[in-house]
Amino acid sequence: MTKDIQIEVIAYLAMALFLCISTVALAKTEVVISKKNRFGGMTKKINYSDQDDNYKAGIKQVIEYSDSHGNKRKIEFYTRKKHSPTFNLYMIIHYKSTGKIVELFPSDKESGGQGVFKLVFYYNEMNKLHKREDYFIKGSPILELGVFKRVIYYDEAGGVTGIEHFDKIGKKVMPQQEYN
């Protein structure tokens, strides 16, 4: 190979590398919000652009909270308006030593006839659902009965073991249901 061809090949490869790096840089930006959050670790905000697969899947932004050992303790997912027209906040996942908690905020369209504005799922360390909380929005037929929150308990096999209903101040309302 002549020296001119080698320089052209190196220049071409450098330009290709620059374009690849630029595309990756444009697809996702990561910013450290805090070096010492309430878990003792770092908080990062990740914004996705329209070139990124996560953005195409509907995720606009993710905020990650880590503890002092680098373990993720909480993750917040923010969706694009197209994917969540009523609530911009879509899902929050909390990681604890006893398992994880997932909070979902469905849009009005997705909340169904019961009018659920927030769902909270509690998983044990084996990743099995053991409790679910449903929170009802104003105008919901269940809220009209005085129920603000419904708690459903599950056994290891995923069967329902009990249901409780609470008003806005946490007082049990309606007859509670227990399953064997």
N, C-alpha and C positions, 0 to 999 in steps of 0.2 A: 504494500500500500504506500502511496506517496504521502508526503507530509501534508499537502493540501486536503487530500481525502480524509486523512486522520483527523484534521482539525474540523472538517465539515461533520464527520461522524460524531465527534465529541460535542460539537455545538448542537447538533440535532438531538443527541441524548440528553444534554443539559436542558434544552428547551422542553423536551418531552417530560423530563423529571419535574421541571418548574410548573408545567401545566397540570401534572398529576397532583402536585403539592398544593397548587392554587385551588384546584377543584375540591380537594379534601378540606382545605382551609375555609372555602366558601360554604361547604355543606354543613359544617358544625363549628360553633364557637363555644368555647368553655371558659368560664370566668369564675375565679374563686371569690365568693361573696364574703366568707368569714373563715379565718384560720382557727377560731376557737368558738364552736357553737355550743348549744346546751348539752350535747352529747360528749363534748370534750374534743371534738375533731373538726374537720374542715367541712364547709358547705360550698358546693359548686353549682353553678347555673349553666346549663347546656342549652343553647338555642340552635335549632335546626333550620336550614334554609330549604328552598324548594328543590334543590339538587339531591338532598339526602333521602334515603329510603325511609327513615323514621318519619320525616315530614310528609312524604307521600302516603304513609300509613295513617296519618292524622295527628302525629305528635308534633307540637310546635316548640315546646320547652319542657325540660326536666330539671328539677332541683334535687340534688342528692345531699343528704346529711350523713356524715360518717362519725364514728366515735374515735377516741384517741388511738385505737389500734388499727384504724383504717376500715373497720367493718361498717357496711351501710346500715344505718338505723332507720332512715326515713327517706322515701322517694316521693316526689310530687310530680305528676304528669299533667301537663296542660295541653289541651287539644286545640286544633284549628277551629275557627268559628263554624266552618262547614260541617265538622264532625260533632260539635256540641253547641247548638245555637243558643240555648238558654243559659247554661253555666259554662264559663270558660274553663273552670277547674273540673277535671274529669275524674281523676283518681289519685289517691294518696295511699302509699304503702308504708306501714311502720314495721320495723323489724325489732323484736325483743328477744330476750334470752329464752322466753317461753314459747316463742313462735312468731307469727306475724299477723298484722291487722291490715285489712284492705278496706279503704273507704271509697265508695263510688258515688258520684253525683250525676244521676241521669238527667237528661233534658226533660221538659214537660211532655214531649211526644213519647219518650221512652219510659216515663214513670207509670204509665198504665192507668187503668180505671181507679186504682186505690189512691193514687196521688203521692207516691213515695218520692221524696226529694233527696234522700240520702240513704245508702245502704252501707252497713259496716259488717265485715266478715272477720271472725276471729279464728285463726288456725293454730293448732298446737305445734310443738317442735317436730312432729312426724308429718306435718303439712296436711293434717286432717281438719276439716271444718268442725268446730265444736260449739259455735254460737254465731247467730246473725241478728243484727238490729236493723229494723226498718223505721225511718222517721217520715212522718206524714206532713204534707204541705197544706197551707191554708186552702180551704175549699174542698179538701178530700172528704169523701163520705165517712171514712174511719175517724178522721179528726173531729168531724161533727158529732161522733159518739163519745168524744172526750179522750180519745186515744192519740197521743203524740208519738209514742214509741212502742213498737212491738219487738219482743226479744224471743227468738226461737233457739232452743237448745238441741244439740245433736249428740248421738252416741258415736262410738268408734266406727260403726258400720255405716254411718250417714243417716240413720233413722232419727226422726224427731222424737225427743224425750219430753219436751214441755214447751209451752208458749205462755208468755206473760205480757200484759199490756200496762203501760204507764201513761200518766198525764204529763203536762209540761213541767211540773215541779217534782216529778219522780215518784208520785204516789201510785200504787197499783190500782187499776180500774178494771172493770168487767170481770167476769169469772175467769180464773186462770185454768189452763188446760195442762194436764199431765198425761203422759203416755208411758206405757210399760214396755 
